[in-house]
Amino acid sequence: MGLPIHRHGSVLLNGIKRHLSSISSKTSKRRILGIETSCDETGAAVIDEDGQLLGEGLQSQKRIHVKNGGVIPPLAMHLHQEAIHWVVQSAMTQARVSYEDLEAVATTTRPGLALSLGVGLDFSKDLLARYRHLQFIPVHHMEAHALTARMIDSSVLFPFLVLLVSGGHCILAVARDVGSFVVLGETIDSAPGETFDKIARRLRLHDHLQCQDMSGGQSIELMAIEGDRHMLDGRHLFRNKCKDCNFTFMGLKQAINRFIEQEEKLQGYPEFLQNLPDICASVQHQVTRHMITRILRGMEYCRMAGLIPTNSQTMVVSGGVASNLYIRRALEKLCDFKDYRLVCPPPHLCTDNGIMIAWAGMEHLKRGSGIAIDPQNIRYEPREPLGTDISAAVREAKVDIKRFKFWTDG
């Protein structure tokens, strides 16, 4: 048991601690606070320049929005406002730093829900007004997803192919450098996550005992395990027949809705369709098949256009839908076939969080790029492209690809 410290000894000890802390803060690595409020996750994190996580706070709204059948922007804004102070404080407390110890604040300002983006931006501006030494880095949400792989794997070098796939996005691009992307293709209507969510709701999976509090994508993945993925083979499910890298899921949604209506009528409108697992497995398979076709064409175009060195081919996959194991295994097989190295952040970094925003900010900070000159005049941008769109050039190239079978029967 240690000796008791008297009052004067305690004062002396505290003084020594403050002195050592002062020395440490002057010699330690740069630290940055990241803030994320683009949709339905309130996230904050503190990292250092090596990507070491020092502290994190995260509050999800997903359970509330699942019950409501989708994100209601005014409600999402209100929930962000309720959570952001303690989420940020949680990250700072875990990191054991004060705002004086930070070099900068990085915040998602584009793209996303306008009302949600505004909460994070307003909070950041308030911090910047109170702590004048802080630099401000507005972050593109999708770039943050793309760069996360470089935080967990320092061997991921530019340029690399990246697939960003989530509830609201499906983008295939080449990351040439921090802040420099060329987009090979993206969704022209719905995104995979939104497609899963809408079909899951049509199937009433939110009421299924096995799917309580799950997102639509998680519910479909779970129910698909025991299903027949070939139930929809031979049907015309996709509208876009162009030889490009754009994605489209509207035709699939409409075809599935018609099929569900027919099955409900045939089965006497039960609470859950008898072939529910088959429908889920088929939807998951068709979404994956469409994505694989587009990605394969993108890989071939990159080879033809010299966008990615053939001796160092890496594909990064991130976003919430990247957590789907069926899709991930298909991507693994495709990358093995095309001699690409596949890098996927762990599931907790694929969904929205403050860590990825902090790291994207740190990537810019280390390069001296993307730093706001007048932070108080920064505005959020609900719609903002990731980079230069070259999808028209891809279409004009009319790249032929052979059918690739990523699944095994039996």
N, C-alpha and C positions, 0 to 999 in steps of 0.2 A: 504493500500500500504506500503511495507517495506521501511526502511531507506536506502538511497544509501550507497554503500560501497566504500570508498576511496581506492586509490592505495595501501597504506600500509596495510589497513584493508583486502583488497583482498589477498595480499600476505600471511598475517597471517592465513586467512581462508583456503587458499589452503594448507598451511603447516599443519593445523589441519586435513584436509581431508586426506592428504597423510599419516599422522601418524595413523589415525583411520583405513585407508585402510590396512596399514602394520599390525596392530594388528589383523584385521579381517582375513587377508590372512593366518596368523599363527594359528588361532583358528578355521577356517571354515572347512567344510567337504572336503574330497578329491574330485577333479574334473578331468574329463578325456575328451579328444577330440576324437570323433569317425569319421572315414573317410570311405566312401563307393564309389567305382568306378568299381564294378565287371562286370557290363553289360551296361545298358543304363540310369542309374540314377547317378548323381553326388550329393552325400549327405555328410553333416557334421553336427555334433551336439556336444554340451557340456552338460554333466550331472554330478550330484554329486553322492556320494556313496549310497544315498537312492533312486536313480532313478529319481530324480527331474530334469526335462528338464529346462536347463538354457538358451539355445539358439540353433537355428537350421537354416541350409541353405540347399536348395534342388533345383536342376535343372534337369528337366526331358527331355529326348530326344525322348520320345515315339511318338510324333506327326510326327517327321521327319522320324523315322523308319517305322511307319505305312504307310506313303506315298511311301516308298522305298520297301515295301513288306517284311521287315525283317531287323534285325540289321546287318549293314555292319561294321565289326570290325575296319578298319582304320578310318572310319568316326566317329564311337563312340569314339575312342581314341582322335581324334582331338577335338571333342565337350567337352570331359572331360578336356582336356588341356586348352580350352578356359574358362571353368566354374570354375575350382577347386579353384583358388585363391579367387575369390569373394564369392564363396559358403562357404568356410572355414571362411573367414573374416566376413561374415554375421552372422555365428554361434557365433563367438567370440565377435562380437559387441553386439549382443542381450544378450549374457551372461554377458557382462560387466566385462570381465576378460582379462588378458594378458597371454602370454605363460608362464611367470614366475609363474602364479597362478595355472597352471596345474600340475598334478601329472604324467600323462602319455598320450600317444597317442595310440589309437587302430585303426588298419586299416585292411580292407579286403585284404587278400593275397591269398585266395583259397576258393573254386574253382571259375571259371569265365572265361571271355574272356581275353586272355593273354595281349593283347594290352591295354585293359581297366584297368586291375589289375595293370599294370606297372605305370600308371599315378598316382594313389593313393599312391603306394609304393614309387615312386621317390619323390613325394611331401613330404611324411612323413620323408624320410631319410634326406631331406634337412632341415626340421624343427629340427630333432634330432641332426644334425651337428651344428646347430646354438644355440640350447638350450640343453646344455649337461645334465641338471638335469632330463630331461624327460625320463621316461621308455617307452619301446615300446612293444606292445602286438599285434602280428599277429593274425588275427581273421578268423576263418572258417565261411564263409558266411551262410551256412545252420545251423550251431550251433547258430549263432546270431538270425536267425528266430525262432529257437526252444526256446531260452532263453527269448525272448521278453515278453512272458506271465508272467514270474516271476517278471518283472519290473512293470507291471500293476496290478498284483495280487500276493501279498506276500504269500498267502496261498498255492500257487502252489509249492509243495514239491517234491523232488526226492524220488523214481523213478516215471516217468509218461510216458504215451504213447504219441507219437508226430507224426503228419502227416504234412509233408512239401510238399506243392503242388503249383507249379508255372509254368512259361513258359518253364523252362528247367529242372525241377526236379519233381519227385514224390517219396517220401521216407517215409516209415513207420518204426519207430524206437522206442526204449525205451531209454529215457534219464535217466541214472543212477546217473549222477553227472555232474558238469561242466567239460567239456572235456572228458566225458565218455559216449559213446553211443553204443548200439548194434542195428544193422540194421536187421529188420525182412524181409524187401522186398523193392524193388525199381523198377523203370521202366526199362525194358529191351530194349526199343526202344524210342518211342516218349513220351513226357510229356503231361499232360492234356492241359496246356496253349498253347503249340505249336500246339496241335491237333485242338484246337479252332481257333487259328490264321490261320492255313493252310486252314481249311474248310471255314472260313469266307472269306478268300481271294478268294477261288474257287467260292464262291457264290457272289463275288463282293460287299460285304456288305460295303466296304470302299467308294463305290459310292452311297450308299443308303442315302437319305436325313435324315433319323432318326439316322444314325450311323456315322455322321460326326465326325472325330477326335477321335473315339472310338477305343479301342483295339479290336482284334478279339473276345476275350472272352466276353467283354462287349457288343459287337454287337449281338452275338449269344444269350446271356442272355436276352437282350431287345426284339429281334425278337421272342424268344421262348414263351413269355408271352401268346400270343394268339394262339399258335400252339398245335397240337396233338402229344403228346410225344410217342404214341404207334405205330407210322407209321412204325417203323423198327423192331417191335417185331417179333420174330420168325426167323430172319435172323442170320446167323453165322458171327458174327462181331469180335470175339476175338480169337486170335490164342492160347494163353496159357491156356491149360486145366488142368495143374498141380495143385495139392492141396497145393499151396504155397501162399505167400503174394506179389509176384512180379506183377508189373503192365505192361500192354502192350496195346498200342493204334494204332499201325501200321495197324492192320487188320481193325479196325474201319475206319480209314482214307481212306484206299483203297476201302472199301465197299461203303462208302459215295461218293467218287469220281465217282465210276461206276454208282451209283444211279443217281447222278446229270447229268452225261452224257446221261443216258437214258431219264431223265425228260426233258432235254434241247431239245433232238431230238423230243420227243412226243409233246412238247409245241411250237415247231418252233423257238427255240433259242431266247426267249425274253430277255430283259435286266435283269429282275429279275423273277425267277420262281414263278408261282402262289401259289405253296405250300411251299414257303420259310419259313413261320413260323413253319410249321409242321416239316420240315427238321431240323431247329434249335432246336426245342423242343425235337426232337428225339435224336439228337446228344448229347445234354445236359443231357438227361435222361440216355442214354446208358453209357456215361462216368461216371456219378454218380453211376449207378448200378454196374458197374465193380469195382469202388473204394470201395463202401460199402461192396461188397462181400469179397474183400481182407482184409479190415479193420476188419470185423467181424471175419475172420479166425485168424487174428493177436491177437485180444482180447482173443479168445478162447485159442490160443497157450500160451499167457502170463499167463492165469489162470492155464493151465496144467503145465507150467514150473516154476511157482511161481515167475515170473519176476516183477509182480506188486501186492502189497498187496490188497486182495479182499475187505478190509474195507476202502481203500483209493484209489479209482480208478479215475484218472484224464487223460483226453485226451486233448492235445494242438493241435490246427490246425492253421498253419500259411503259408504265401506265398501268392502271388498275386491272385491265383485261389480261395483261401479261402474267398475272398470277394464275390464270387458268392452265391447269396441268396438261390438258388435252392439246391446247394450242401450243404450249411450250414444247411438248414432245414432238409435235409436227415441225416446229421451227428447228429443233435440234437435228432432225433427220434431213431437213432441207439444207442446213448449214454444213452438215457432214458431206452431203452430196456435192455441194458447190465449193467445198474447201474454205468455208468461212469459220471463224471462231465466234461462237455465240456467247454473249455476255448479258446476263439478266440480273439486275439488282434483286436483293431478297424481297419477298412480298411486302414487308412493311415499308420499304422504300419505293415500291412501285405505285402505291396509292399516294394521294396528296399529303404532304408533310412539310414542316419547316426546315428539315435537314437539307433537302434538295435545293431549297431557295437560298439557304445560307451558303451551300457549296457553289452554286452558280454565281452568287455574289462574290465569293472568294476568288473564283476563276477570273472574273473581270477585275477584281481589285489587284490581283498579282500582275495583271497585264496593264493596269492603269487605263482600262477601257470601260465604257458604259457608266461612268460615274457622273451623277447629275451635277451640273454647274449651279443651277438654281432649284433646289429640291422642293421649295414651297410652291413652285409653278408646275410641278409634274402632275399630269392628269392620267387617270386610268383609261385603258382602251379595251372595251369588251371584245372587239374583234381585231386581231392583229396577226398577220401571217408570220410564220416562223422564219422564212427566208425567201430567196429568189425562186419563183415558180418556173420550173422547166418542164412541166408536164406536157406542154404542147410539143416540145422537141422530142420527148419520149414517144408520144403518139405518132409523130411524123416519121420516126425511125421504124415503125411497124415491126417491132422485134418479135420474131417467132420463137416459141418455146414448146418443148415437148411436155406431154402430160407427166406429172410427177405424183407417184403414189406414196403418200406418207403414212398410210395405215396398213395394218395386216388383218386379213380375214381369218375367221375361225375362233 
